[in-house]
Amino acid sequence: MDKLILYKQGGFEWIPESGTCYTANTIVDRIENGVTYSKADTDIVEVIEGVDAYVRYYKIRFEALEDWVKEIVLSVFPNLFMKLEQGDELKDPNVLYNLSINKMAKEQDKFLRKCTRCGGSGHHSYNQIDGTVCFKCGGVKYILPSKSKMNTKWLESIKNYYK
């Protein structure tokens, strides 16, 4: 069963059913012989289990995104929180942002603009790690418009398109 432990300092510990633990924003109490001890262990505010734990954890992760990233994700996936409340397991919020950009890129000039580095090819100079993938667009061929053009009207057009 999933478990979420919330601490006074605003930190949390996520323990999914798989057992892989994720801790964030805990305060270090002391370090002895290379082992870090967290002060948060004694400052537990709430322990949530099951589906409620997953929903709360997901909302914490989503809130950590920048506001404009949240707007884009919610514009492309307007039913995101409804699906979350229904108990659907969702992709990580950062992955959803990437999926949003890829989904918008399929519409090409409607929401995004051609990458100015690769000219819309998705490729640029070769390197041994990434091959010829363009670093600016990540190979998607399109990039977001300037922040001044990412206004309410732009976001509304995306929301209306993906309803």
N, C-alpha and C positions, 0 to 999 in steps of 0.2 A: 504494500500500500504506500502511495506517495505521502511524503511528510514535508511540511514547510514550518520552520521555526523562525519566528520574528524576535529580534532583540531590541532593547531600549535605544541603543545608539542608531537605529535605522538599518542595521545590518540584518542579514537573513542567511539561513542555511537551507538549501533545497536538497532533499534526499528522495530521489525517485525510486520506484519499485525495483529498478535495476541495481540500485545500491551505490551508484556513482554519485558522490557528494559534491555539491557546489556551494561555496561560501562567498559572501560579498560584504564588504564594509564592516567587518568585525574589527574591534580594537585589540591590538596585541597587548597582553598583560605582562608577559615576560618571555625571555628566550633562555633556555637552559640546555647546555650541551647540544646546540644546534636544533633543538625542538622548540617550536613556537606554541605558546599557550595563549588562548584567546580569553579576554576578560568577558566576552559575551556569554560564555558558558553559564555564568551566574545571573545574567540579566535578561532572562527569557520573558517576553511579554505575552506571546501567544504561540500555541502549537496547533497547526491545522493539518488534518489528514484527509486522504481520499481525493475525490474530484475537486472539492473546494480548495485543497492545497494546490492542485495544478492550475486552477483558474486564477487564484491569487498570485501564484508565482509568475504566470504568464503576463498578468497585468503589471507586475513590478518590472519585468523585463521590457515590456512595451513602453512603459513610462520613462524608461532610461534612454529611449531614442530621442533624437533632436525633434523639435516640434514640426519642422517642415517634412521630415521623414515620416512621422506619424500621419501627417495630413495626406501624403502621397499614398501610403499603404491603405489608409481608410478610404481613400477615393477609389482605388482599384479593387479593394476587397471590402465593400461596404457592410457585408454581413459577418465580418470577422468576429465581433464580440458575441453575436447571436449564436454562432457556431460554437464558440468557446463555452458559453453558458449551457448549450445542449450536450456538452461533454465530448465534443470532437477534439481529437489531439491535433494541434496545429504546428506548423513549422515555426522555427525560431523567428522572432520579429526581424532580425537582420536579414535572414533568408527571404522573408516575405517582401522586404524592401527590394532586394535584388530581383525577385520574381515580378514585382510591380514594374520595375524598369524594363525588364525583358518583355512583359506583356504590352507595355506602352510602346516599346520599340517595334513591335509587330505592326502597329498602326502608323509607324514611321513619322512623316511630317505632321501628323495630326496633333501630337502632344510634345514631341521632342524635336531637337534639331540635329542635323548631321554633325558628326564629330569633326572638330576643326583640326585635330592632329592627323587623323588618318584619311580625312576626306570622305568618310562614310564607308570605307572598305573593311574596317575592323582590324586591319593589319598595319604595322609600321616596321621599323628597323628590327632586325633579328638579334636575339640574345639567347644564350644557351639554356636559360631556365624556362622562359615563357615562349620561346620561338618568336613568331612575328606578331603576337597579340598586342594591340594598341593599349597602352597604359591608361590613357584618358577615358576611353569608353569601355574598356575591358573586353573588347571584341564584339560588343553589341551593335556598333556602328552609329549609334545615336547617343546624345547627351541631353541632360536637362537644360531647359532654357535658363537664362540668367535669373537670379533671385527676384529681380524687379518684375519679371514677367510671370513668375510663379505666384500669382495673386489669387484672390477668391474666385474670380471669373474662370481662370484656367482650371482650378481645382473642381469647380462646379461642372465644367465641361467634361472632365474625366469621370466624375461621379455619375453624370447623366449617361455617359457612354457605356459604363460598366454596370448599370442597374440590372 
